[in-house]
Amino acid sequence: MRKICCSVFTLLLLSSALVAQNTPLTGKIKTSDGKPATYVNVVVKGTKLGATTDENGLYSIDNVKFGQHQLQVSFVGTSSQERNIDYTKEGEHFDFSLNETLNQLDEVIVKGYRSINTQPVSLGKIAISPMDLPQSVAIIGESVIRDQQAQRLSDVIKNVNGVYMTTSRGAVQESFGARGYALGSGNLFKNGSRINTGTMPDMSSLEKVEVLKGSGAILFGNVAPGGIVNMVTKQPKFNWGGEASMRAGSFNLYRPAVDVYGPLSKNIAFRLNSNYETAKSYRNQVSSERFYVNPSFLFKLGNKTDLVVQGDYLASEFTPDFGIGSLDNTQIPNVERGAFFGTPWQYNKIKQTTASATVKHRFSDNWQLNVLTSYQNFNRDYYSTERIQAAANGDWTRPLNKLMSEENYYVAQADLNGKFKTGSLEHKLLAGVDADRYHTTNFTFNNPTTYDKINILDPGKFPARTDIPLADTRVTRAETPTNRFGAYVQDLISLTSKLKLMAGVRWSFQEARAATTTYLLKDSLVKGVNKADKAFTPRLGLVYNLLPGTAFFASYANSFVVNTGRDIYNNALQPSLVDQYELGIKNDFYEGKLSVNLTAYRIKNNNLAQMAQYKADGTINSDATVKELVGETKSDGVELDITGHPLRGLDLMAGYSYNNMRYTKTPATKGSYIVGERLVNTPAHTANASAFYTFTKSAVKGLKVGVIGVYIGDRFGGWNNTKEQAQSYNRLITVDGYVTLDLSAGYTFKKVSVLAKVSNVTNTFNYYVHENYSINPIPPTQLMATLTYKF
């Protein structure tokens, strides 16, 4: 590891001594009201040389020869401007002032189209075009979220190939996978801060969803290697606007929402986004109720400093639903899609509150400091039957569990972004630190461990209880504090006008403070031991721009994953070390109207941590915090991403992924996993495609139609087999692949629009399988419609 880190720094130093054939032409573009104009295209007319302005309105065009040139400035949806310049010396700046205001520019960008390879992602902590990133990136914008009437994050993620919803334990939260790895709580972010994954986040407040596939360890530390998902909320604006909407759908879905923004003064703007949702379900006796509000404020603290303050509150009540379960741990029962085997009173109540403040200060056109602080409180009150594991004849003794938990999460991070030159080399530098602290408190209660016996194949066989057993006495309180700290540096170096090197390293430290369990009825206390892990994680990547719209890349990243929980002997788990290799090509055709990206990768985890199947005494383990290190795994795959706007009014998105995730090295001892066996919940093949067309002329102007198709391939549920296992049967549950198809149609007239969708039009029947006890049928054909009025 030290040799790798030394190599990273050596490359950074050596790069400063290389000579690049590069004469950059630079400048700044502003709107008529003096604001930076972002995403503006600047081209040296008569050549293939050009650039796009960053978030500060700056552009830099490499390899421009001295002499007279004509610059052409344009952006989506407006006419271009041209200017003759006399470029006589290096370092000259050529600035432009556009005729439009910032608000007018924002409007045409929203209505227009930008290539996925030219949209900088905030998840990267520095504004770098994806074309210059040696990594695969996917961005799902507000228009897609709106057109597809996304209710949950899974509705958005299905547009990202290679990332998929894996399970839905109890149907109260969604779990995702990418490149063969489960995306845990460390992989889900909102505005750059980790959020709790114990509930389903709101979609109405989102401006976009960014997915950084593969390793993000250098930027965020302890993350699973499959990828990172960042939800970016809508921001305040200095012009009045907004909308009110009403969504209704099958199974008594009703969801009124409002989004309003505007100026409070010349230096303060606000935004308020809120909605209320209530719904029944295609699952019998299941219902939900949610309330969400997201206020935000933008303060202009001078010409160079912005402060954004946001609040976020979600209250959610949902009937825990473990689906239809399994028979004899091996077979999915043949029961109707809506069959519900819980009680009419069981509940899962969640309240999640977040507050954050972000300061952006521009020292100059080339240097910027971003500081983020946030606090999150998560409360859960849960009481339910669970784990449907019935006998072969359908008999099932219903287990009962009541839990209360609270999590307090504090985050602080600071990032310095800079652009500078050493000799003839250009640098885009990111340096930063981050720290966070978790403190979780969990209570158990004196509830009965079993409720009654029913038969899931013959409901009339046994009488079912309907009363609520008393469980008002707290038995234990477990407190677990965790501290994290990281420091990182990354540099994107333009070695030549076509060749770029990205190199960086992160130092991470995580301390799991001694967990304390208090037995409240006995007035006794048990305290664990402190555990600290630290490591350097390097990153190296090369990008070669063969043509202005084509880039090849290759990268290597190393990370260490701190494994939470404990083993069956109550000892802390050792970290897992992960190596990732990635190759790819990114292409923009027809001036960015069609993007085709292809990526191949290999991820090797030296010791994957999974939930332990058995306790030390040999009994079945039901505690998700009790884990085991199962040995080496490898994940190899290929991903194809296609996005485009080939014709006016037509938006396309498609993708295909192949993944081979398997055990490659395991211990020879009894109970170890089988080398070569594919891991559960990792489909080999996934694909997605969507097309939306908006009529812009004739009598049907304003009409929009669309189709969305998703394919999830064959996969395994249940448990992986082990060496010399006690069971005589194959513990894998085979789940067939499936295709779902959604159809949409809408119409917009002036300020009013209506959009309707029929989802799963073929009424495909399949399952989300979580191990062998929470098996939930996918939703049937449903109708949803949204009526919107824009202010």
C-alpha positions in Angstrom: 0.0 0.0 0.0 2.8 2.4 0.8 4.4 1.7 -2.5 1.2 2.5 -4.3 0.7 5.8 -2.4 4.3 6.8 -3.1 3.7 6.1 -6.8 0.7 8.4 -6.8 2.7 11.3 -5.3 5.7 10.6 -7.6 3.4 10.9 -10.6 2.0 14.1 -9.3 5.5 15.6 -9.0 6.8 14.2 -12.2 3.9 15.6 -14.1 5.0 19.1 -13.2 8.2 18.6 -15.1 6.6 17.3 -18.3 6.3 19.6 -21.3 2.9 19.9 -22.9 2.2 21.4 -26.3 -0.6 23.6 -25.0 -1.5 27.3 -25.4 -4.8 27.8 -23.6 -7.1 30.6 -24.6 -9.2 31.6 -21.6 -12.0 34.0 -20.6 -15.2 34.5 -18.7 -18.8 34.8 -19.9 -21.5 36.6 -17.9 -25.2 37.2 -18.4 -26.6 40.7 -18.9 -27.3 40.9 -15.1 -23.6 40.2 -14.3 -24.0 36.5 -13.3 -21.7 33.7 -14.4 -23.1 32.0 -17.5 -22.7 28.2 -17.1 -22.8 25.5 -19.7 -22.1 28.0 -22.5 -20.3 26.6 -25.6 -17.2 28.5 -26.9 -15.8 27.4 -30.2 -12.9 28.7 -32.3 -14.7 29.0 -35.6 -13.2 27.0 -38.5 -11.6 24.5 -36.1 -12.6 21.7 -33.8 -11.3 23.5 -30.8 -13.8 24.5 -28.1 -14.8 24.3 -24.5 -17.8 24.7 -22.2 -18.0 27.2 -19.3 -17.9 25.9 -15.8 -20.1 27.0 -12.8 -18.1 30.2 -12.6 -18.6 31.1 -16.2 -14.9 30.4 -17.1 -13.7 28.6 -20.2 -10.3 27.4 -21.4 -9.6 26.2 -24.9 -6.3 24.3 -25.3 -3.8 24.3 -28.2 -4.9 27.6 -29.8 -2.2 29.2 -31.9 -1.4 32.9 -31.7 -3.1 35.0 -34.3 -6.5 36.3 -35.4 -9.5 34.1 -34.7 -13.3 34.2 -34.6 -14.9 33.0 -31.4 -18.5 31.7 -31.5 -20.5 31.6 -28.3 -23.8 29.7 -28.1 -26.0 27.7 -25.8 -29.0 25.5 -26.2 -32.1 27.1 -27.6 -30.6 30.6 -28.5 -28.8 32.2 -31.4 -25.0 32.3 -31.3 -22.8 35.3 -30.9 -19.5 35.8 -32.7 -16.5 38.0 -31.9 -13.2 38.6 -33.7 -10.1 38.5 -31.5 -6.4 39.0 -31.9 -4.7 36.4 -29.7 -1.1 37.7 -29.4 0.2 36.5 -26.0 -0.4 33.7 -23.6 -2.5 34.7 -20.6 -4.9 37.0 -22.5 -8.5 36.8 -21.4 -11.4 37.2 -23.8 -14.7 37.9 -21.9 -18.2 38.0 -23.2 -21.5 39.5 -21.9 -24.6 37.7 -23.1 -27.9 39.5 -23.9 -29.9 37.2 -21.7 -30.3 37.3 -17.9 -29.3 34.4 -15.7 -33.0 33.4 -15.3 -33.5 33.5 -19.0 -30.4 31.4 -19.5 -31.6 28.9 -16.9 -35.0 28.6 -18.7 -33.5 27.7 -22.2 -31.1 25.2 -20.6 -34.0 23.5 -18.9 -35.9 23.4 -22.1 -32.9 22.3 -24.1 -30.5 19.4 -23.9 -27.0 18.8 -22.7 -25.0 15.7 -23.3 -24.5 13.4 -20.3 -20.7 13.7 -21.0 -20.7 17.5 -20.6 -22.8 17.9 -17.4 -20.4 18.3 -14.4 -21.5 16.2 -11.4 -21.5 17.8 -7.9 -20.9 14.3 -6.5 -17.3 14.7 -7.7 -16.8 17.7 -5.3 -15.2 19.6 -8.2 -16.7 20.7 -11.5 -15.1 18.3 -14.0 -16.7 17.3 -17.2 -17.6 13.6 -17.2 -15.6 13.4 -20.5 -12.5 14.1 -18.4 -13.3 11.6 -15.6 -11.7 8.1 -15.8 -15.0 6.7 -14.4 -18.5 5.9 -15.5 -21.2 8.5 -14.6 -25.0 8.6 -15.0 -27.2 11.6 -14.5 -31.0 11.4 -14.3 -32.3 15.0 -14.6 -35.5 16.7 -13.4 -37.2 16.3 -16.8 -36.9 12.5 -16.6 -38.0 12.4 -13.0 -41.0 14.5 -14.0 -41.9 12.7 -17.2 -41.8 9.3 -15.6 -43.7 10.5 -12.5 -41.2 9.0 -10.2 -42.6 8.1 -6.8 -39.6 6.4 -5.3 -35.9 6.3 -5.8 -36.3 2.9 -7.5 -38.3 4.6 -10.2 -35.3 6.8 -11.0 -32.6 4.2 -10.6 -34.2 1.9 -13.2 -32.9 4.3 -15.8 -29.3 3.6 -14.8 -28.1 0.3 -16.3 -26.0 -1.9 -13.9 -27.7 -0.4 -10.9 -30.9 -2.1 -9.7 -33.3 -2.6 -6.8 -32.3 -5.8 -5.1 -34.6 -6.3 -2.2 -37.3 -4.7 -0.2 -37.0 -6.1 3.4 -40.4 -5.6 4.9 -41.3 -3.2 2.0 -40.5 -0.2 4.3 -37.2 0.6 2.5 -35.5 0.0 -0.8 -32.1 -1.7 -1.2 -30.0 -1.3 -4.3 -27.1 -3.1 -5.9 -24.5 -2.1 -8.5 -21.8 -4.2 -10.2 -22.6 -7.1 -7.9 -22.3 -5.3 -4.6 -25.0 -4.1 -2.3 -25.2 -0.3 -1.9 -25.4 0.2 1.9 -26.1 3.3 4.0 -22.7 4.6 3.2 -23.4 4.8 -0.5 -26.6 7.0 -0.5 -26.1 10.8 -0.4 -28.2 13.9 -0.6 -26.5 17.1 -1.6 -23.2 15.4 -0.8 -24.0 14.2 2.7 -24.8 10.6 3.7 -28.4 9.9 4.6 -30.1 7.1 6.5 -31.5 4.4 4.2 -34.2 3.2 6.7 -36.9 4.9 4.7 -37.8 5.9 1.1 -36.6 9.4 0.3 -38.8 11.9 -1.4 -38.5 12.5 -5.2 -40.5 15.7 -5.7 -37.7 17.9 -4.3 -35.0 16.6 -6.6 -33.3 18.5 -9.4 -31.3 15.4 -10.5 -29.9 12.1 -9.3 -26.2 11.4 -9.9 -24.7 8.0 -10.0 -20.9 7.6 -9.8 -20.4 3.9 -10.8 -17.5 1.9 -9.3 -15.3 3.1 -6.5 -15.9 6.5 -4.8 -13.6 5.8 -1.8 -11.2 8.6 -2.4 -14.0 11.2 -2.2 -16.1 9.7 0.5 -14.1 7.0 2.4 -16.1 4.1 3.7 -18.3 3.1 0.7 -19.1 -0.2 -1.0 -17.4 -0.5 -4.3 -20.4 -0.8 -6.6 -21.2 2.9 -6.8 -22.5 6.0 -5.1 -26.0 7.6 -5.5 -26.3 11.4 -4.8 -29.7 13.1 -4.8 -29.5 16.9 -5.6 -32.4 19.0 -4.4 -33.8 22.0 -6.2 -32.2 25.3 -5.3 -33.7 28.8 -4.5 -34.0 31.3 -7.3 -34.0 35.1 -7.6 -37.1 35.1 -9.8 -40.7 34.2 -8.8 -42.0 30.9 -9.9 -43.2 27.5 -8.9 -46.1 25.1 -9.4 -48.9 23.3 -7.6 -49.8 19.7 -8.5 -52.2 16.9 -7.7 -51.3 13.3 -8.3 -53.8 10.4 -8.1 -53.5 6.8 -9.0 -54.6 3.2 -8.4 -55.2 1.9 -4.9 -56.3 5.2 -3.6 -53.1 7.1 -4.2 -53.4 10.9 -3.6 -50.6 13.3 -3.5 -50.9 17.1 -3.5 -47.7 19.0 -3.8 -46.4 22.6 -4.0 -43.1 24.1 -5.1 -42.6 27.8 -4.9 -39.5 30.0 -5.1 -38.5 33.6 -5.4 -36.5 36.6 -3.9 -37.0 37.9 -0.4 -34.6 40.7 -1.1 -31.9 41.5 -3.7 -29.5 39.2 -1.7 -31.8 36.5 -0.3 -33.8 33.9 -2.2 -36.0 31.1 -1.0 -37.6 27.8 -2.1 -40.3 25.8 -0.4 -41.1 22.3 -1.6 -43.7 20.2 0.2 -46.2 17.3 -0.4 -48.5 15.0 1.4 -49.2 11.4 0.3 -51.6 8.7 1.3 -52.2 5.4 -0.4 -53.5 1.9 -0.1 -51.7 -0.9 -1.9 -52.1 -3.9 -4.2 -51.1 -5.8 -1.1 -54.1 -6.5 1.1 -54.2 -4.5 4.4 -51.1 -2.5 3.5 -51.3 1.3 3.5 -48.9 4.3 3.8 -49.0 8.0 4.8 -46.2 10.5 4.3 -45.6 14.2 4.8 -42.6 16.0 3.4 -41.3 19.6 3.5 -38.0 21.0 2.2 -37.4 24.7 2.8 -34.2 26.3 1.5 -32.6 29.8 1.5 -29.8 31.3 -0.6 -27.9 34.2 0.8 -25.6 36.3 -1.4 -22.9 37.3 1.1 -21.1 39.7 -1.3 -20.0 39.1 -4.9 -17.8 36.1 -4.0 -19.6 34.2 -1.3 -22.9 32.2 -1.3 -24.6 30.5 1.6 -27.3 27.9 1.1 -29.3 26.8 4.2 -31.7 23.8 3.8 -34.1 21.9 6.0 -35.6 18.6 5.3 -38.4 16.8 7.2 -40.1 13.5 6.4 -42.7 11.7 8.5 -43.7 8.3 7.2 -46.0 5.6 8.4 -46.1 2.3 6.4 -47.4 -1.1 7.1 -44.5 -3.5 7.3 -45.0 -6.2 4.7 -42.8 -9.2 4.4 -44.6 -10.4 1.3 -45.5 -14.0 0.7 -42.3 -15.6 2.2 -41.1 -19.1 1.4 -42.0 -22.7 1.9 -39.4 -24.9 3.6 -36.9 -22.1 2.9 -36.5 -23.2 -0.7 -39.8 -22.5 -2.6 -41.8 -19.4 -3.4 -45.5 -20.3 -2.5 -48.1 -20.2 -5.2 -50.5 -17.6 -3.7 -52.1 -14.4 -5.1 -50.1 -11.2 -5.5 -52.0 -9.4 -2.8 -51.9 -12.2 -0.1 -50.9 -10.6 3.2 -49.8 -12.7 6.2 -49.2 -10.0 8.8 -51.6 -8.4 11.3 -54.0 -5.5 10.6 -52.3 -3.4 13.3 -48.6 -3.7 12.6 -46.7 -0.5 11.9 -43.5 1.2 11.0 -43.3 4.9 12.0 -40.4 7.0 10.9 -39.4 10.7 11.4 -36.3 12.0 9.6 -35.0 15.6 10.1 -32.0 17.1 8.3 -30.5 20.6 8.4 -27.5 21.7 6.4 -25.5 24.8 5.5 -23.2 25.1 2.5 -20.8 28.0 1.9 -19.2 28.6 -1.4 -16.5 31.3 -1.5 -14.6 32.3 -4.7 -11.2 33.7 -3.9 -10.7 34.3 -7.6 -11.8 32.9 -11.0 -9.5 29.9 -10.4 -9.9 29.2 -6.7 -12.9 28.3 -4.7 -13.6 26.9 -1.2 -16.7 24.9 -0.4 -17.7 24.1 3.2 -20.6 21.8 4.2 -22.1 21.1 7.6 -25.2 19.0 8.2 -27.1 17.3 11.0 -29.6 14.4 10.6 -31.9 12.9 13.2 -33.7 9.6 12.4 -36.3 8.0 14.6 -38.0 4.7 14.1 -40.9 3.0 16.0 -41.6 -0.5 14.7 -43.9 -3.3 15.9 -44.7 -6.2 13.5 -44.7 -9.8 12.6 -41.9 -10.7 10.3 -39.6 -13.3 8.6 -42.2 -15.5 6.8 -40.5 -18.9 6.8 -43.3 -21.5 6.5 -43.1 -25.2 6.6 -43.6 -27.2 3.4 -47.3 -27.6 4.2 -47.8 -23.9 4.8 -47.8 -23.8 8.6 -46.1 -20.8 10.0 -45.6 -19.6 13.6 -45.6 -15.8 13.3 -42.6 -14.2 15.0 -43.2 -10.9 16.7 -40.7 -8.0 17.2 -40.9 -4.5 18.5 -38.0 -2.0 18.1 -37.3 1.7 18.7 -34.2 3.3 17.4 -32.7 6.8 17.1 -29.7 7.9 15.0 -27.9 11.3 15.2 -25.5 12.0 12.4 -23.2 15.0 12.2 -21.2 15.8 9.1 -18.6 18.5 8.2 -16.4 18.7 5.1 -14.3 21.4 3.4 -13.1 21.2 -0.2 -10.6 23.5 -2.0 -10.9 23.6 -5.8 -8.1 25.3 -7.8 -7.0 25.7 -11.4 -3.3 26.6 -11.9 -0.3 26.0 -14.1 3.2 24.6 -13.5 5.2 25.3 -16.5 3.0 24.4 -19.4 0.9 21.9 -17.5 -2.6 22.8 -16.4 -4.0 21.4 -13.1 -7.5 21.0 -11.6 -6.8 20.4 -8.0 -9.2 19.1 -5.3 -8.0 19.0 -1.7 -10.3 18.4 1.3 -11.1 17.0 4.6 -14.3 15.5 6.0 -15.4 14.2 9.4 -18.6 12.7 10.6 -20.0 11.1 13.7 -22.8 8.6 14.1 -24.5 7.9 17.4 -27.2 5.2 17.3 -29.5 4.1 20.2 -31.6 1.0 19.9 -34.2 -0.3 22.4 -35.7 -3.8 22.7 -38.9 -4.5 24.4 -40.7 -7.2 26.4 -42.9 -8.3 23.6 -43.6 -12.0 23.0 -41.2 -13.6 20.5 -44.1 -15.4 18.8 -47.7 -14.3 18.1 -49.7 -17.3 16.8 -49.8 -20.0 14.1 -51.4 -19.6 10.7 -51.2 -21.4 7.3 -50.2 -19.3 4.3 -51.7 -21.9 1.9 -54.9 -22.4 3.8 -55.9 -19.3 5.8 -58.9 -21.1 7.3 -56.8 -23.9 8.9 -56.0 -21.9 12.1 -57.8 -18.9 13.6 -55.6 -15.8 13.4 -55.1 -13.4 16.3 -56.0 -9.7 15.8 -55.1 -8.2 19.2 -52.0 -6.1 20.0 -49.8 -7.8 22.6 -48.6 -5.4 25.3 -45.0 -4.4 24.8 -44.4 -1.2 26.8 -41.4 -2.1 28.9 -37.9 -1.4 27.5 -35.6 -4.3 28.2 -32.2 -3.1 26.7 -30.7 0.1 25.4 -27.7 -0.3 23.1 -25.6 2.8 22.2 -23.1 2.7 19.4 -20.9 5.8 18.6 -18.8 5.9 15.5 -16.3 8.6 14.4 -14.8 9.0 10.9 -12.2 11.4 9.5 -10.6 11.7 6.1 -8.2 13.9 4.1 -7.7 13.6 0.4 -6.0 15.3 -2.6 -6.7 14.8 -6.2 -5.3 16.4 -9.3 -6.5 16.3 -12.9 -3.4 17.2 -15.0 -3.5 18.1 -18.7 -0.3 16.6 -19.9 -1.1 17.5 -23.5 -4.2 18.9 -25.1 -5.4 15.4 -25.5 -3.9 13.4 -22.6 -5.0 13.9 -19.0 -3.8 12.2 -15.8 -5.9 12.0 -12.7 -4.1 11.0 -9.5 -5.0 11.2 -5.9 -4.9 9.6 -2.5 -7.1 9.6 0.6 -6.2 8.8 4.2 -9.2 7.5 6.2 -9.6 6.9 9.9 -12.6 5.3 11.5 -13.1 4.7 15.2 -15.9 2.4 16.4 -16.2 3.5 20.0 -17.1 0.9 22.6 -20.8 -0.1 22.2 -22.7 0.0 25.5 -25.6 -2.2 26.2 -27.7 -1.4 29.3 -30.0 -4.1 30.6 -32.7 -1.8 32.0 -34.6 -4.4 34.1 -31.4 -5.7 35.7 -29.7 -2.3 36.1 -26.6 -3.8 34.6 -24.3 -2.6 31.8 -22.1 -4.4 29.3 -19.4 -2.4 27.4 -17.5 -3.5 24.3 -14.1 -2.5 23.2 -12.9 0.3 21.0 -11.9 -0.5 17.4 -10.0 1.8 15.1 -9.1 1.3 11.4 -7.0 3.5 9.1 -5.7 3.2 5.6 -4.4 5.1 2.5 -6.5 4.6 -0.6 -5.0 5.7 -4.0 -6.6 6.5 -7.3 -5.0 6.7 -10.8 -6.5 7.3 -14.1 -5.7 8.3 -17.7 -8.0 10.0 -20.2 -7.1 10.3 -23.9 -9.3 12.6 -26.0 -8.9 11.0 -29.5 -11.4 13.5 -31.0 -13.3 16.4 -29.5 -16.2 14.1 -28.8 -14.4 10.9 -28.0 -12.4 10.0 -24.9 -10.7 6.7 -23.8 -10.0 6.1 -20.2 -8.3 3.6 -17.9 -8.3 3.7 -14.1 -7.3 1.9 -10.9 -8.7 2.5 -7.4 -8.0 0.9 -4.1 -10.3 1.2 -1.1 -10.9 -0.3 2.3 -14.3 -0.9 3.6 -14.8 -0.7 7.3 -17.2 -3.6 8.2 -19.7 -2.7 10.8 -21.3 -5.1 13.3 -19.5 -8.1 15.0 -18.8 -11.7 14.4 -20.5 -14.6 16.0 -18.0 -14.5 18.9 -18.8 -10.8 19.5 -15.5 -9.6 18.0 -15.2 -6.6 15.7 -14.7 -7.4 12.0 -11.6 -6.6 10.1 -11.8 -4.2 7.1 -12.2 -5.5 3.6 -9.7 -4.4 0.9 -11.0 -3.7 -2.6 -9.1 -3.3 -5.9 -11.0 -1.9 -8.9 -9.8 -1.7 -12.6 -11.8 0.1 -15.2 -11.5 0.7 -19.0 -13.9 2.7 -21.1 -14.7 4.9 -24.0 -17.1 7.9 -24.0 -18.5 9.3 -27.3 -20.6 12.3 -28.2 -22.0 12.2 -31.7 -23.8 14.8 -33.8 -22.6 17.7 -31.7 -23.6 16.0 -28.4 -27.1 15.0 -29.5 -26.2 11.3 -29.0 -23.9 9.9 -26.4 -22.7 6.3 -26.4 -20.4 5.1 -23.5 -18.9 1.7 -23.0 -17.2 0.5 -19.8 -15.5 -2.7 -18.7 -14.5 -3.3 -15.1 -13.1 -5.8 -12.6 -13.6 -5.5 -8.8 -11.8 -7.8 -6.4 -12.8 -7.8 -2.7 -10.3 -9.7 -0.5 -12.8 -10.6 2.2 -16.5 -9.8 1.7 -18.6 -9.3 4.9 -22.1 -10.7 4.9 -24.8 -11.3 7.5 -23.9 -14.5 9.4 -26.2 -17.4 8.8 -25.7 -19.2 12.2 -24.8 -18.1 15.7 -21.9 -19.6 17.6 -24.2 -22.3 19.1 -25.3 -23.4 15.6 -28.8 -21.9 15.7 -30.0 -19.7 12.9 -29.0 -16.1 13.2 -31.7 -13.4 12.8 -29.5 -10.4 13.8 -28.4 -8.3 10.8 -25.5 -6.9 12.9 -23.9 -10.3 13.4 -21.7 -10.8 10.3 -19.0 -13.0 8.9 -16.1 -12.6 6.5 -16.7 -15.1 3.7 -13.6 -14.9 1.5 -12.6 -13.3 -1.8 -15.1 -12.3 -4.4 -14.6 -11.0 -8.0 -17.0 -8.9 -10.0 -16.4 -8.6 -13.8 -18.7 -6.7 -16.1 -19.5 -4.6 -19.1 -21.9 -1.6 -19.3 -23.3 0.2 -22.3 -25.0 3.6 -21.9 -26.9 5.4 -24.6 -28.5 8.8 -24.2 -29.6 11.3 -26.7 -31.7 14.1 -28.1 -31.4 13.2 -31.8 -34.5 15.2 -32.9 -36.2 18.2 -31.6 -38.7 17.0 -29.0 -37.3 13.4 -28.8 -35.4 12.2 -25.7 -33.8 8.7 -25.6 -32.2 6.7 -22.9 -31.0 3.1 -23.0 -28.5 0.8 -21.5 -27.3 -2.8 -21.0 -25.1 -4.4 -18.4 -23.5 -7.8 -17.9 -22.0 -8.8 -14.5 -20.3 -11.9 -13.2 -20.2 -11.7 -9.4 -18.9 -14.9 -7.7 -16.9 -16.3 -4.9 -13.3 -16.9 -6.0 -11.4 -17.9 -2.8 -13.0 -19.2 0.4 -11.7 -21.1 3.4 -11.6 -24.9 3.2 -13.5 -25.2 6.5 -17.0 -26.5 6.9 -19.6 -23.8 6.5 -17.6 -21.8 4.0 -19.1 -20.7 0.7 -18.6 -22.5 -2.7 -15.9 -21.2 -5.0 -17.5 -20.2 -8.4 -21.0 -19.8 -7.1 -22.8 -16.6 -8.1 -23.9 -14.4 -5.1 -27.6 -14.0 -4.4 -29.3 -10.9 -5.7 -26.8 -10.2 -8.5 -28.5 -10.6 -11.9 -26.1 -11.3 -14.8 -28.0 -9.2 -17.3 -30.0 -5.9 -16.9 -31.2 -3.5 -19.5 -33.3 -0.4 -19.7 -34.8 1.8 -22.5 -37.1 4.8 -22.6 -38.2 7.2 -25.3 -40.3 10.4 -24.9 -41.5 12.6 -27.7 -43.0 16.1 -27.4 -44.9 17.5 -30.4 -43.8 21.0 -31.0 -45.9 21.9 -34.1 -49.3 21.4 -35.6 -52.6 21.0 -33.8 -51.1 18.5 -31.3 -48.4 21.0 -30.1 -47.9 20.3 -26.4 -48.7 16.6 -26.6 -46.1 14.2 -25.0 -45.9 10.4 -25.3 -43.4 8.0 -23.9 -42.5 4.4 -23.2 -40.3 2.9 -20.5 -38.9 -0.7 -20.6 -36.8 -2.4 -18.0 -35.3 -5.9 -18.0 -33.9 -7.7 -14.9 -32.3 -11.0 -15.6 -32.3 -14.3 -13.9 -30.9 -14.2 -10.3 -30.7 -16.2 -7.1 -32.5 -15.4 -3.9 -32.3 -17.3 -0.6 -28.8 -18.2 0.7 -25.7 -19.3 -1.0 -24.7 -22.9 -0.5 -21.8 -23.8 1.9 -19.3 -26.6 2.2 -20.6 -29.6 4.1 -23.9 -27.8 4.9 -26.4 -29.4 7.1 -29.2 -29.0 4.6 -29.5 -31.6 1.9 -31.2 -29.3 -0.5 -29.9 -26.4 -2.7 -30.4 -23.3 -0.6 -30.5 -21.0 -3.6 -34.0 -19.9 -4.8 -34.0 -19.4 -8.5 -35.9 -16.3 -9.7 -36.6 -15.9 -13.4 -35.9 -12.7 -15.3 -38.7 -10.3 -16.2 -39.6 -7.3 -18.4 -41.9 -4.4 -17.4 -43.3 -1.9 -19.8 -44.8 1.6 -18.9 -46.7 3.9 -21.2 -47.1 7.6 -20.7 -49.0 10.4 -22.3 -49.5 14.1 -21.4 -50.6 17.5 -22.7 -49.5 21.0 -21.8 -51.5 24.1 -22.6 -50.0 27.4 -21.4 -49.6 27.0 -17.6 -51.6 23.8 -17.2 -50.3 20.3 -17.9 -51.6 16.8 -17.3 -49.5 13.6 -17.5 -50.7 10.0 -17.2 -48.9 6.7 -16.9 -49.9 3.1 -17.1 -47.1 1.1 -15.4 -46.5 -2.6 -16.0 -49.0 -2.7 -18.8 -48.4 -6.5 -19.4 -49.1 -7.2 -15.7 -45.8 -9.1 -15.4 -45.6 -11.1 -12.2 -42.3 -11.5 -10.4 -40.6 -10.9 -7.1 -38.1 -9.0 -5.0 -36.4 -11.6 -2.9 -34.6 -10.7 0.4 -32.9 -13.9 1.6 -35.7 -16.5 2.1 -38.2 -14.7 4.3 -39.2 -11.4 2.7 -40.4 -12.2 -0.8 -42.5 -9.4 -2.2 -44.4 -9.5 -5.5 -43.7 -6.6 -7.9 -46.6 -4.2 -8.4 -49.3 -5.1 -11.0 -50.7 -2.8 -13.7 -51.4 0.6 -12.2 -52.6 4.0 -13.4 -51.2 7.3 -12.3 -52.0 10.9 -13.4 -50.6 14.3 -12.4 -52.3 17.6 -12.9 -49.9 20.6 -12.6 -50.4 24.4 -12.7 -47.3 26.6 -13.1 -47.3 29.9 -11.4 
